[in-house]
Amino acid sequence: TGKGAFVDIPRGQRDATCPVQAVSAWIARVGRPTGPLFRVVRGTVIEHERMHVGAVSRAVQRACTRAGLAGDYSAHSLRAGLATSSYM
């Protein structure tokens, strides 16, 4: 619906893999604490418009490939992974 939501994000056990620190660093780099989290990036310019879900899926797939993960990952994997972690 485009209204946004506030959600709790569990902290990671290490600084290098902590999602809270990663999101905080991203928001600081964007320079605007409001607006979409996943934004269009053109070169070195971070736009104030949200990424298309297909672009998010491609970014997730590239990151998984770089990390050496096998399998099919997509934007939905982010939600499914967080839901599973929250449940556990």
PDB file with one MODEL, atoms N, CA, C and O in Angstrom:
MODEL        1
ATOM      1  N   THR A   1       0.817  -1.213   0.000  1.00  0.00           N
ATOM      2  CA  THR A   1       0.000   0.000   0.000  1.00  0.00           C
ATOM      3  C   THR A   1       0.851   1.264   0.000  1.00  0.00           C
ATOM      4  O   THR A   1       0.324   2.369  -0.124  1.00  0.00           O
ATOM      5  N   GLY A   2       2.167   1.103   0.139  1.00  0.00           N
ATOM      6  CA  GLY A   2       3.059   2.257   0.108  1.00  0.00           C
ATOM      7  C   GLY A   2       3.057   3.075   1.376  1.00  0.00           C
ATOM      8  O   GLY A   2       3.624   4.167   1.397  1.00  0.00           O
ATOM      9  N   LYS A   3       2.431   2.579   2.448  1.00  0.00           N
ATOM     10  CA  LYS A   3       2.368   3.334   3.703  1.00  0.00           C
ATOM     11  C   LYS A   3       3.590   3.110   4.578  1.00  0.00           C
ATOM     12  O   LYS A   3       3.861   3.895   5.487  1.00  0.00           O
ATOM     13  N   GLY A   4       4.334   2.032   4.302  1.00  0.00           N
ATOM     14  CA  GLY A   4       5.496   1.732   5.120  1.00  0.00           C
ATOM     15  C   GLY A   4       5.093   1.059   6.415  1.00  0.00           C
ATOM     16  O   GLY A   4       3.910   0.966   6.740  1.00  0.00           O
ATOM     17  N   ALA A   5       6.078   0.596   7.142  1.00  0.00           N
ATOM     18  CA  ALA A   5       5.833  -0.076   8.413  1.00  0.00           C
ATOM     19  C   ALA A   5       7.086  -0.012   9.260  1.00  0.00           C
ATOM     20  O   ALA A   5       8.200   0.037   8.738  1.00  0.00           O
ATOM     21  N   PHE A   6       6.901  -0.013  10.561  1.00  0.00           N
ATOM     22  CA  PHE A   6       8.016  -0.103  11.485  1.00  0.00           C
ATOM     23  C   PHE A   6       8.122  -1.555  11.920  1.00  0.00           C
ATOM     24  O   PHE A   6       7.136  -2.151  12.354  1.00  0.00           O
ATOM     25  N   VAL A   7       9.316  -2.125  11.805  1.00  0.00           N
ATOM     26  CA  VAL A   7       9.533  -3.517  12.205  1.00  0.00           C
ATOM     27  C   VAL A   7      10.791  -3.603  13.044  1.00  0.00           C
ATOM     28  O   VAL A   7      11.704  -2.788  12.902  1.00  0.00           O
ATOM     29  N   ASP A   8      10.834  -4.591  13.916  1.00  0.00           N
ATOM     30  CA  ASP A   8      12.036  -4.842  14.706  1.00  0.00           C
ATOM     31  C   ASP A   8      12.998  -5.677  13.872  1.00  0.00           C
ATOM     32  O   ASP A   8      12.586  -6.617  13.191  1.00  0.00           O
ATOM     33  N   ILE A   9      14.262  -5.335  13.928  1.00  0.00           N
ATOM     34  CA  ILE A   9      15.297  -6.086  13.225  1.00  0.00           C
ATOM     35  C   ILE A   9      16.247  -6.622  14.282  1.00  0.00           C
ATOM     36  O   ILE A   9      16.822  -5.849  15.047  1.00  0.00           O
ATOM     37  N   PRO A  10      16.420  -7.960  14.334  1.00  0.00           N
ATOM     38  CA  PRO A  10      17.328  -8.510  15.344  1.00  0.00           C
ATOM     39  C   PRO A  10      18.780  -8.155  15.034  1.00  0.00           C
ATOM     40  O   PRO A  10      19.187  -8.148  13.873  1.00  0.00           O
ATOM     41  N   ARG A  11      19.550  -7.863  16.066  1.00  0.00           N
ATOM     42  CA  ARG A  11      20.971  -7.552  15.895  1.00  0.00           C
ATOM     43  C   ARG A  11      21.751  -8.819  15.577  1.00  0.00           C
ATOM     44  O   ARG A  11      21.382  -9.914  16.003  1.00  0.00           O
ATOM     45  N   GLY A  12      22.838  -8.656  14.819  1.00  0.00           N
ATOM     46  CA  GLY A  12      23.704  -9.780  14.494  1.00  0.00           C
ATOM     47  C   GLY A  12      24.696 -10.044  15.608  1.00  0.00           C
ATOM     48  O   GLY A  12      24.915  -9.201  16.479  1.00  0.00           O
ATOM     49  N   GLN A  13      25.289 -11.217  15.570  1.00  0.00           N
ATOM     50  CA  GLN A  13      26.260 -11.575  16.594  1.00  0.00           C
ATOM     51  C   GLN A  13      27.603 -10.918  16.368  1.00  0.00           C
ATOM     52  O   GLN A  13      28.393 -10.778  17.302  1.00  0.00           O
ATOM     53  N   ARG A  14      27.879 -10.504  15.110  1.00  0.00           N
ATOM     54  CA  ARG A  14      29.142  -9.841  14.773  1.00  0.00           C
ATOM     55  C   ARG A  14      28.835  -8.544  14.043  1.00  0.00           C
ATOM     56  O   ARG A  14      27.845  -8.450  13.316  1.00  0.00           O
ATOM     57  N   ASP A  15      29.687  -7.546  14.238  1.00  0.00           N
ATOM     58  CA  ASP A  15      29.490  -6.247  13.585  1.00  0.00           C
ATOM     59  C   ASP A  15      29.413  -6.361  12.070  1.00  0.00           C
ATOM     60  O   ASP A  15      28.606  -5.682  11.435  1.00  0.00           O
ATOM     61  N   ALA A  16      30.248  -7.217  11.486  1.00  0.00           N
ATOM     62  CA  ALA A  16      30.332  -7.327  10.025  1.00  0.00           C
ATOM     63  C   ALA A  16      29.062  -7.904   9.409  1.00  0.00           C
ATOM     64  O   ALA A  16      28.807  -7.697   8.222  1.00  0.00           O
ATOM     65  N   THR A  17      28.261  -8.625  10.196  1.00  0.00           N
ATOM     66  CA  THR A  17      27.051  -9.241   9.654  1.00  0.00           C
ATOM     67  C   THR A  17      25.782  -8.753  10.343  1.00  0.00           C
ATOM     68  O   THR A  17      24.718  -9.351  10.180  1.00  0.00           O
ATOM     69  N   CYS A  18      25.884  -7.687  11.101  1.00  0.00           N
ATOM     70  CA  CYS A  18      24.738  -7.165  11.842  1.00  0.00           C
ATOM     71  C   CYS A  18      23.817  -6.361  10.914  1.00  0.00           C
ATOM     72  O   CYS A  18      24.240  -5.338  10.376  1.00  0.00           O
ATOM     73  N   PRO A  19      22.567  -6.802  10.717  1.00  0.00           N
ATOM     74  CA  PRO A  19      21.667  -6.063   9.844  1.00  0.00           C
ATOM     75  C   PRO A  19      21.318  -4.673  10.375  1.00  0.00           C
ATOM     76  O   PRO A  19      21.073  -3.753   9.595  1.00  0.00           O
ATOM     77  N   VAL A  20      21.295  -4.520  11.696  1.00  0.00           N
ATOM     78  CA  VAL A  20      20.986  -3.211  12.282  1.00  0.00           C
ATOM     79  C   VAL A  20      22.078  -2.208  11.912  1.00  0.00           C
ATOM     80  O   VAL A  20      21.778  -1.078  11.525  1.00  0.00           O
ATOM     81  N   GLN A  21      23.336  -2.615  12.029  1.00  0.00           N
ATOM     82  CA  GLN A  21      24.438  -1.718  11.669  1.00  0.00           C
ATOM     83  C   GLN A  21      24.458  -1.437  10.172  1.00  0.00           C
ATOM     84  O   GLN A  21      24.758  -0.320   9.752  1.00  0.00           O
ATOM     85  N   ALA A  22      24.137  -2.454   9.359  1.00  0.00           N
ATOM     86  CA  ALA A  22      24.122  -2.267   7.906  1.00  0.00           C
ATOM     87  C   ALA A  22      23.045  -1.256   7.501  1.00  0.00           C
ATOM     88  O   ALA A  22      23.297  -0.373   6.681  1.00  0.00           O
ATOM     89  N   VAL A  23      21.855  -1.385   8.075  1.00  0.00           N
ATOM     90  CA  VAL A  23      20.769  -0.451   7.740  1.00  0.00           C
ATOM     91  C   VAL A  23      21.106   0.949   8.238  1.00  0.00           C
ATOM     92  O   VAL A  23      20.858   1.929   7.535  1.00  0.00           O
ATOM     93  N   SER A  24      21.662   1.055   9.431  1.00  0.00           N
ATOM     94  CA  SER A  24      22.044   2.372   9.964  1.00  0.00           C
ATOM     95  C   SER A  24      23.092   3.044   9.078  1.00  0.00           C
ATOM     96  O   SER A  24      23.006   4.242   8.808  1.00  0.00           O
ATOM     97  N   ALA A  25      24.080   2.271   8.628  1.00  0.00           N
ATOM     98  CA  ALA A  25      25.114   2.823   7.747  1.00  0.00           C
ATOM     99  C   ALA A  25      24.520   3.259   6.411  1.00  0.00           C
ATOM    100  O   ALA A  25      24.904   4.297   5.873  1.00  0.00           O
ATOM    101  N   TRP A  26      23.588   2.477   5.874  1.00  0.00           N
ATOM    102  CA  TRP A  26      22.940   2.822   4.600  1.00  0.00           C
ATOM    103  C   TRP A  26      22.138   4.114   4.731  1.00  0.00           C
ATOM    104  O   TRP A  26      22.227   4.994   3.875  1.00  0.00           O
ATOM    105  N   ILE A  27      21.361   4.224   5.797  1.00  0.00           N
ATOM    106  CA  ILE A  27      20.548   5.433   6.005  1.00  0.00           C
ATOM    107  C   ILE A  27      21.458   6.654   6.155  1.00  0.00           C
ATOM    108  O   ILE A  27      21.140   7.730   5.649  1.00  0.00           O
ATOM    109  N   ALA A  28      22.579   6.493   6.841  1.00  0.00           N
ATOM    110  CA  ALA A  28      23.528   7.609   6.979  1.00  0.00           C
ATOM    111  C   ALA A  28      24.090   7.995   5.613  1.00  0.00           C
ATOM    112  O   ALA A  28      24.264   9.180   5.327  1.00  0.00           O
ATOM    113  N   ARG A  29      24.371   7.012   4.774  1.00  0.00           N
ATOM    114  CA  ARG A  29      24.915   7.306   3.442  1.00  0.00           C
ATOM    115  C   ARG A  29      23.881   7.970   2.541  1.00  0.00           C
ATOM    116  O   ARG A  29      24.209   8.866   1.762  1.00  0.00           O
ATOM    117  N   VAL A  30      22.628   7.526   2.651  1.00  0.00           N
ATOM    118  CA  VAL A  30      21.545   8.122   1.855  1.00  0.00           C
ATOM    119  C   VAL A  30      21.369   9.588   2.237  1.00  0.00           C
ATOM    120  O   VAL A  30      21.078  10.432   1.389  1.00  0.00           O
ATOM    121  N   GLY A  31      21.549   9.878   3.523  1.00  0.00           N
ATOM    122  CA  GLY A  31      21.431  11.261   3.979  1.00  0.00           C
ATOM    123  C   GLY A  31      20.006  11.712   4.259  1.00  0.00           C
ATOM    124  O   GLY A  31      19.771  12.883   4.555  1.00  0.00           O
ATOM    125  N   ARG A  32      19.052  10.785   4.166  1.00  0.00           N
ATOM    126  CA  ARG A  32      17.651  11.088   4.461  1.00  0.00           C
ATOM    127  C   ARG A  32      17.089   9.947   5.293  1.00  0.00           C
ATOM    128  O   ARG A  32      17.066   8.804   4.836  1.00  0.00           O
ATOM    129  N   PRO A  33      16.638  10.235   6.499  1.00  0.00           N
ATOM    130  CA  PRO A  33      16.136   9.158   7.352  1.00  0.00           C
ATOM    131  C   PRO A  33      14.738   8.667   6.969  1.00  0.00           C
ATOM    132  O   PRO A  33      14.267   7.670   7.516  1.00  0.00           O
ATOM    133  N   THR A  34      14.071   9.352   6.037  1.00  0.00           N
ATOM    134  CA  THR A  34      12.738   8.933   5.627  1.00  0.00           C
ATOM    135  C   THR A  34      12.744   8.516   4.167  1.00  0.00           C
ATOM    136  O   THR A  34      13.690   8.793   3.430  1.00  0.00           O
ATOM    137  N   GLY A  35      11.692   7.857   3.767  1.00  0.00           N
ATOM    138  CA  GLY A  35      11.571   7.422   2.384  1.00  0.00           C
ATOM    139  C   GLY A  35      11.864   5.944   2.246  1.00  0.00           C
ATOM    140  O   GLY A  35      12.048   5.249   3.246  1.00  0.00           O
ATOM    141  N   PRO A  36      11.910   5.456   1.016  1.00  0.00           N
ATOM    142  CA  PRO A  36      12.111   4.018   0.796  1.00  0.00           C
ATOM    143  C   PRO A  36      13.495   3.557   1.249  1.00  0.00           C
ATOM    144  O   PRO A  36      14.475   4.294   1.144  1.00  0.00           O
ATOM    145  N   LEU A  37      13.557   2.333   1.753  1.00  0.00           N
ATOM    146  CA  LEU A  37      14.839   1.773   2.164  1.00  0.00           C
ATOM    147  C   LEU A  37      15.638   1.308   0.952  1.00  0.00           C
ATOM    148  O   LEU A  37      16.824   1.611   0.827  1.00  0.00           O
ATOM    149  N   PHE A  38      14.979   0.571   0.060  1.00  0.00           N
ATOM    150  CA  PHE A  38      15.630   0.087  -1.157  1.00  0.00           C
ATOM    151  C   PHE A  38      15.428   1.126  -2.250  1.00  0.00           C
ATOM    152  O   PHE A  38      14.330   1.269  -2.788  1.00  0.00           O
ATOM    153  N   ARG A  39      16.494   1.851  -2.573  1.00  0.00           N
ATOM    154  CA  ARG A  39      16.409   2.983  -3.504  1.00  0.00           C
ATOM    155  C   ARG A  39      17.183   2.716  -4.785  1.00  0.00           C
ATOM    156  O   ARG A  39      18.092   1.887  -4.823  1.00  0.00           O
ATOM    157  N   VAL A  40      16.808   3.431  -5.819  1.00  0.00           N
ATOM    158  CA  VAL A  40      17.514   3.368  -7.097  1.00  0.00           C
ATOM    159  C   VAL A  40      18.873   4.033  -6.930  1.00  0.00           C
ATOM    160  O   VAL A  40      18.976   5.130  -6.379  1.00  0.00           O
ATOM    161  N   VAL A  41      19.918   3.358  -7.410  1.00  0.00           N
ATOM    162  CA  VAL A  41      21.272   3.917  -7.382  1.00  0.00           C
ATOM    163  C   VAL A  41      21.746   4.017  -8.825  1.00  0.00           C
ATOM    164  O   VAL A  41      21.795   3.021  -9.546  1.00  0.00           O
ATOM    165  N   ARG A  42      22.094   5.227  -9.236  1.00  0.00           N
ATOM    166  CA  ARG A  42      22.624   5.477 -10.578  1.00  0.00           C
ATOM    167  C   ARG A  42      24.063   5.964 -10.439  1.00  0.00           C
ATOM    168  O   ARG A  42      24.315   7.127 -10.123  1.00  0.00           O
ATOM    169  N   GLY A  43      25.004   5.048 -10.682  1.00  0.00           N
ATOM    170  CA  GLY A  43      26.410   5.412 -10.503  1.00  0.00           C
ATOM    171  C   GLY A  43      26.687   5.657  -9.031  1.00  0.00           C
ATOM    172  O   GLY A  43      26.601   4.740  -8.215  1.00  0.00           O
ATOM    173  N   THR A  44      27.020   6.902  -8.693  1.00  0.00           N
ATOM    174  CA  THR A  44      27.288   7.250  -7.298  1.00  0.00           C
ATOM    175  C   THR A  44      26.145   8.041  -6.677  1.00  0.00           C
ATOM    176  O   THR A  44      26.242   8.491  -5.536  1.00  0.00           O
ATOM    177  N   VAL A  45      25.049   8.210  -7.441  1.00  0.00           N
ATOM    178  CA  VAL A  45      23.900   8.988  -6.962  1.00  0.00           C
ATOM    179  C   VAL A  45      22.813   8.056  -6.434  1.00  0.00           C
ATOM    180  O   VAL A  45      22.355   7.159  -7.142  1.00  0.00           O
ATOM    181  N   ILE A  46      22.406   8.274  -5.193  1.00  0.00           N
ATOM    182  CA  ILE A  46      21.320   7.514  -4.592  1.00  0.00           C
ATOM    183  C   ILE A  46      20.051   8.341  -4.740  1.00  0.00           C
ATOM    184  O   ILE A  46      19.939   9.430  -4.176  1.00  0.00           O
ATOM    185  N   GLU A  47      19.109   7.821  -5.494  1.00  0.00           N
ATOM    186  CA  GLU A  47      17.861   8.539  -5.772  1.00  0.00           C
ATOM    187  C   GLU A  47      16.863   8.382  -4.626  1.00  0.00           C
ATOM    188  O   GLU A  47      17.004   7.504  -3.774  1.00  0.00           O
ATOM    189  N   HIS A  48      15.852   9.254  -4.627  1.00  0.00           N
ATOM    190  CA  HIS A  48      14.805   9.178  -3.608  1.00  0.00           C
ATOM    191  C   HIS A  48      13.578   8.460  -4.193  1.00  0.00           C
ATOM    192  O   HIS A  48      12.440   8.879  -3.982  1.00  0.00           O
ATOM    193  N   GLU A  49      13.831   7.379  -4.926  1.00  0.00           N
ATOM    194  CA  GLU A  49      12.728   6.573  -5.454  1.00  0.00           C
ATOM    195  C   GLU A  49      13.001   5.116  -5.141  1.00  0.00           C
ATOM    196  O   GLU A  49      14.155   4.689  -5.096  1.00  0.00           O
ATOM    197  N   ARG A  50      11.955   4.364  -4.927  1.00  0.00           N
ATOM    198  CA  ARG A  50      12.136   2.964  -4.534  1.00  0.00           C
ATOM    199  C   ARG A  50      12.503   2.093  -5.720  1.00  0.00           C
ATOM    200  O   ARG A  50      12.083   2.336  -6.851  1.00  0.00           O
ATOM    201  N   MET A  51      13.302   1.066  -5.431  1.00  0.00           N
ATOM    202  CA  MET A  51      13.701   0.102  -6.447  1.00  0.00           C
ATOM    203  C   MET A  51      12.507  -0.752  -6.848  1.00  0.00           C
ATOM    204  O   MET A  51      11.611  -0.999  -6.041  1.00  0.00           O
ATOM    205  N   HIS A  52      12.501  -1.197  -8.086  1.00  0.00           N
ATOM    206  CA  HIS A  52      11.502  -2.151  -8.549  1.00  0.00           C
ATOM    207  C   HIS A  52      11.836  -3.505  -7.934  1.00  0.00           C
ATOM    208  O   HIS A  52      13.010  -3.816  -7.735  1.00  0.00           O
ATOM    209  N   VAL A  53      10.828  -4.311  -7.632  1.00  0.00           N
ATOM    210  CA  VAL A  53      11.060  -5.607  -6.997  1.00  0.00           C
ATOM    211  C   VAL A  53      11.997  -6.482  -7.833  1.00  0.00           C
ATOM    212  O   VAL A  53      12.772  -7.258  -7.273  1.00  0.00           O
ATOM    213  N   GLY A  54      11.938  -6.369  -9.152  1.00  0.00           N
ATOM    214  CA  GLY A  54      12.846  -7.139 -10.007  1.00  0.00           C
ATOM    215  C   GLY A  54      14.288  -6.740  -9.799  1.00  0.00           C
ATOM    216  O   GLY A  54      15.178  -7.590  -9.833  1.00  0.00           O
ATOM    217  N   ALA A  55      14.534  -5.460  -9.584  1.00  0.00           N
ATOM    218  CA  ALA A  55      15.890  -4.975  -9.330  1.00  0.00           C
ATOM    219  C   ALA A  55      16.390  -5.469  -7.975  1.00  0.00           C
ATOM    220  O   ALA A  55      17.571  -5.785  -7.827  1.00  0.00           O
ATOM    221  N   VAL A  56      15.502  -5.538  -6.991  1.00  0.00           N
ATOM    222  CA  VAL A  56      15.884  -6.050  -5.673  1.00  0.00           C
ATOM    223  C   VAL A  56      16.266  -7.527  -5.799  1.00  0.00           C
ATOM    224  O   VAL A  56      17.266  -7.967  -5.232  1.00  0.00           O
ATOM    225  N   SER A  57      15.462  -8.286  -6.545  1.00  0.00           N
ATOM    226  CA  SER A  57      15.763  -9.709  -6.733  1.00  0.00           C
ATOM    227  C   SER A  57      17.109  -9.910  -7.422  1.00  0.00           C
ATOM    228  O   SER A  57      17.882 -10.787  -7.037  1.00  0.00           O
ATOM    229  N   ARG A  58      17.389  -9.104  -8.434  1.00  0.00           N
ATOM    230  CA  ARG A  58      18.676  -9.226  -9.125  1.00  0.00           C
ATOM    231  C   ARG A  58      19.832  -8.887  -8.185  1.00  0.00           C
ATOM    232  O   ARG A  58      20.876  -9.537  -8.228  1.00  0.00           O
ATOM    233  N   ALA A  59      19.653  -7.882  -7.343  1.00  0.00           N
ATOM    234  CA  ALA A  59      20.700  -7.509  -6.378  1.00  0.00           C
ATOM    235  C   ALA A  59      20.928  -8.636  -5.375  1.00  0.00           C
ATOM    236  O   ALA A  59      22.071  -8.939  -5.030  1.00  0.00           O
ATOM    237  N   VAL A  60      19.845  -9.257  -4.904  1.00  0.00           N
ATOM    238  CA  VAL A  60      19.963 -10.383  -3.971  1.00  0.00           C
ATOM    239  C   VAL A  60      20.698 -11.537  -4.645  1.00  0.00           C
ATOM    240  O   VAL A  60      21.578 -12.149  -4.041  1.00  0.00           O
ATOM    241  N   GLN A  61      20.343 -11.837  -5.888  1.00  0.00           N
ATOM    242  CA  GLN A  61      20.994 -12.928  -6.615  1.00  0.00           C
ATOM    243  C   GLN A  61      22.492 -12.663  -6.801  1.00  0.00           C
ATOM    244  O   GLN A  61      23.304 -13.573  -6.636  1.00  0.00           O
ATOM    245  N   ARG A  62      22.860 -11.426  -7.142  1.00  0.00           N
ATOM    246  CA  ARG A  62      24.283 -11.092  -7.308  1.00  0.00           C
ATOM    247  C   ARG A  62      25.027 -11.236  -5.985  1.00  0.00           C
ATOM    248  O   ARG A  62      26.140 -11.762  -5.953  1.00  0.00           O
ATOM    249  N   ALA A  63      24.424 -10.773  -4.897  1.00  0.00           N
ATOM    250  CA  ALA A  63      25.074 -10.869  -3.585  1.00  0.00           C
ATOM    251  C   ALA A  63      25.246 -12.331  -3.172  1.00  0.00           C
ATOM    252  O   ALA A  63      26.278 -12.698  -2.611  1.00  0.00           O
ATOM    253  N   CYS A  64      24.257 -13.155  -3.443  1.00  0.00           N
ATOM    254  CA  CYS A  64      24.360 -14.580  -3.107  1.00  0.00           C
ATOM    255  C   CYS A  64      25.439 -15.265  -3.932  1.00  0.00           C
ATOM    256  O   CYS A  64      26.172 -16.114  -3.425  1.00  0.00           O
ATOM    257  N   THR A  65      25.533 -14.901  -5.191  1.00  0.00           N
ATOM    258  CA  THR A  65      26.585 -15.461  -6.049  1.00  0.00           C
ATOM    259  C   THR A  65      27.960 -15.076  -5.517  1.00  0.00           C
ATOM    260  O   THR A  65      28.853 -15.919  -5.431  1.00  0.00           O
ATOM    261  N   ARG A  66      28.136 -13.786  -5.154  1.00  0.00           N
ATOM    262  CA  ARG A  66      29.426 -13.328  -4.606  1.00  0.00           C
ATOM    263  C   ARG A  66      29.761 -14.043  -3.300  1.00  0.00           C
ATOM    264  O   ARG A  66      30.929 -14.288  -2.999  1.00  0.00           O
ATOM    265  N   ALA A  67      28.712 -14.377  -2.519  1.00  0.00           N
ATOM    266  CA  ALA A  67      28.929 -15.051  -1.237  1.00  0.00           C
ATOM    267  C   ALA A  67      29.130 -16.556  -1.404  1.00  0.00           C
ATOM    268  O   ALA A  67      29.431 -17.257  -0.438  1.00  0.00           O
ATOM    269  N   GLY A  68      28.963 -17.051  -2.637  1.00  0.00           N
ATOM    270  CA  GLY A  68      29.161 -18.473  -2.895  1.00  0.00           C
ATOM    271  C   GLY A  68      27.990 -19.335  -2.472  1.00  0.00           C
ATOM    272  O   GLY A  68      28.158 -20.535  -2.252  1.00  0.00           O
ATOM    273  N   LEU A  69      26.810 -18.750  -2.352  1.00  0.00           N
ATOM    274  CA  LEU A  69      25.628 -19.516  -1.952  1.00  0.00           C
ATOM    275  C   LEU A  69      24.987 -20.177  -3.165  1.00  0.00           C
ATOM    276  O   LEU A  69      24.810 -19.541  -4.205  1.00  0.00           O
ATOM    277  N   ALA A  70      24.646 -21.430  -3.032  1.00  0.00           N
ATOM    278  CA  ALA A  70      23.965 -22.149  -4.108  1.00  0.00           C
ATOM    279  C   ALA A  70      22.457 -22.080  -3.866  1.00  0.00           C
ATOM    280  O   ALA A  70      22.017 -22.040  -2.718  1.00  0.00           O
ATOM    281  N   GLY A  71      21.677 -22.066  -4.920  1.00  0.00           N
ATOM    282  CA  GLY A  71      20.223 -22.057  -4.780  1.00  0.00           C
ATOM    283  C   GLY A  71      19.609 -20.853  -5.439  1.00  0.00           C
ATOM    284  O   GLY A  71      20.300 -19.979  -5.963  1.00  0.00           O
ATOM    285  N   ASP A  72      18.294 -20.824  -5.403  1.00  0.00           N
ATOM    286  CA  ASP A  72      17.532 -19.724  -5.991  1.00  0.00           C
ATOM    287  C   ASP A  72      17.118 -18.745  -4.897  1.00  0.00           C
ATOM    288  O   ASP A  72      16.405 -19.114  -3.963  1.00  0.00           O
ATOM    289  N   TYR A  73      17.562 -17.516  -5.013  1.00  0.00           N
ATOM    290  CA  TYR A  73      17.223 -16.481  -4.046  1.00  0.00           C
ATOM    291  C   TYR A  73      16.569 -15.320  -4.783  1.00  0.00           C
ATOM    292  O   TYR A  73      16.829 -15.088  -5.964  1.00  0.00           O
ATOM    293  N   SER A  74      15.712 -14.595  -4.061  1.00  0.00           N
ATOM    294  CA  SER A  74      15.009 -13.463  -4.664  1.00  0.00           C
ATOM    295  C   SER A  74      14.687 -12.448  -3.572  1.00  0.00           C
ATOM    296  O   SER A  74      15.087 -12.622  -2.421  1.00  0.00           O
ATOM    297  N   ALA A  75      13.973 -11.403  -3.929  1.00  0.00           N
ATOM    298  CA  ALA A  75      13.544 -10.413  -2.940  1.00  0.00           C
ATOM    299  C   ALA A  75      12.692 -11.086  -1.862  1.00  0.00           C
ATOM    300  O   ALA A  75      12.748 -10.707  -0.692  1.00  0.00           O
ATOM    301  N   HIS A  76      11.912 -12.075  -2.258  1.00  0.00           N
ATOM    302  CA  HIS A  76      11.078 -12.793  -1.286  1.00  0.00           C
ATOM    303  C   HIS A  76      11.931 -13.516  -0.246  1.00  0.00           C
ATOM    304  O   HIS A  76      11.496 -13.692   0.892  1.00  0.00           O
ATOM    305  N   SER A  77      13.130 -13.933  -0.620  1.00  0.00           N
ATOM    306  CA  SER A  77      14.021 -14.617   0.321  1.00  0.00           C
ATOM    307  C   SER A  77      14.333 -13.742   1.521  1.00  0.00           C
ATOM    308  O   SER A  77      14.513 -14.247   2.629  1.00  0.00           O
ATOM    309  N   LEU A  78      14.399 -12.414   1.308  1.00  0.00           N
ATOM    310  CA  LEU A  78      14.662 -11.497   2.422  1.00  0.00           C
ATOM    311  C   LEU A  78      13.541 -11.565   3.447  1.00  0.00           C
ATOM    312  O   LEU A  78      13.789 -11.640   4.650  1.00  0.00           O
ATOM    313  N   ARG A  79      12.301 -11.538   2.956  1.00  0.00           N
ATOM    314  CA  ARG A  79      11.150 -11.602   3.862  1.00  0.00           C
ATOM    315  C   ARG A  79      11.051 -12.961   4.527  1.00  0.00           C
ATOM    316  O   ARG A  79      10.842 -13.055   5.736  1.00  0.00           O
ATOM    317  N   ALA A  80      11.204 -14.021   3.731  1.00  0.00           N
ATOM    318  CA  ALA A  80      11.085 -15.377   4.260  1.00  0.00           C
ATOM    319  C   ALA A  80      12.166 -15.640   5.297  1.00  0.00           C
ATOM    320  O   ALA A  80      11.897 -16.249   6.332  1.00  0.00           O
ATOM    321  N   GLY A  81      13.388 -15.185   5.029  1.00  0.00           N
ATOM    322  CA  GLY A  81      14.494 -15.373   5.973  1.00  0.00           C
ATOM    323  C   GLY A  81      14.265 -14.633   7.277  1.00  0.00           C
ATOM    324  O   GLY A  81      14.512 -15.171   8.357  1.00  0.00           O
ATOM    325  N   LEU A  82      13.793 -13.401   7.177  1.00  0.00           N
ATOM    326  CA  LEU A  82      13.526 -12.624   8.392  1.00  0.00           C
ATOM    327  C   LEU A  82      12.399 -13.248   9.192  1.00  0.00           C
ATOM    328  O   LEU A  82      12.471 -13.312  10.420  1.00  0.00           O
ATOM    329  N   ALA A  83      11.348 -13.712   8.504  1.00  0.00           N
ATOM    330  CA  ALA A  83      10.215 -14.343   9.203  1.00  0.00           C
ATOM    331  C   ALA A  83      10.684 -15.605   9.932  1.00  0.00           C
ATOM    332  O   ALA A  83      10.291 -15.850  11.073  1.00  0.00           O
ATOM    333  N   THR A  84      11.516 -16.396   9.274  1.00  0.00           N
ATOM    334  CA  THR A  84      12.021 -17.624   9.894  1.00  0.00           C
ATOM    335  C   THR A  84      12.902 -17.299  11.098  1.00  0.00           C
ATOM    336  O   THR A  84      12.777 -17.925  12.151  1.00  0.00           O
ATOM    337  N   SER A  85      13.799 -16.312  10.939  1.00  0.00           N
ATOM    338  CA  SER A  85      14.682 -15.924  12.045  1.00  0.00           C
ATOM    339  C   SER A  85      13.879 -15.372  13.222  1.00  0.00           C
ATOM    340  O   SER A  85      14.174 -15.672  14.378  1.00  0.00           O
ATOM    341  N   SER A  86      12.870 -14.569  12.920  1.00  0.00           N
ATOM    342  CA  SER A  86      12.038 -13.984  13.983  1.00  0.00           C
ATOM    343  C   SER A  86      11.284 -15.071  14.744  1.00  0.00           C
ATOM    344  O   SER A  86      11.168 -15.027  15.969  1.00  0.00           O
ATOM    345  N   TYR A  87      10.774 -16.049  13.992  1.00  0.00           N
ATOM    346  CA  TYR A  87      10.035 -17.137  14.613  1.00  0.00           C
ATOM    347  C   TYR A  87      10.924 -17.935  15.541  1.00  0.00           C
ATOM    348  O   TYR A  87      10.518 -18.303  16.644  1.00  0.00           O
ATOM    349  N   MET A  88      12.167 -18.206  15.081  1.00  0.00           N
ATOM    350  CA  MET A  88      13.104 -19.015  15.881  1.00  0.00           C
ATOM    351  C   MET A  88      13.548 -18.231  17.097  1.00  0.00           C
ATOM    352  O   MET A  88      14.336 -18.730  17.900  1.00  0.00           O
TER     353      MET A  88
ENDMDL
END
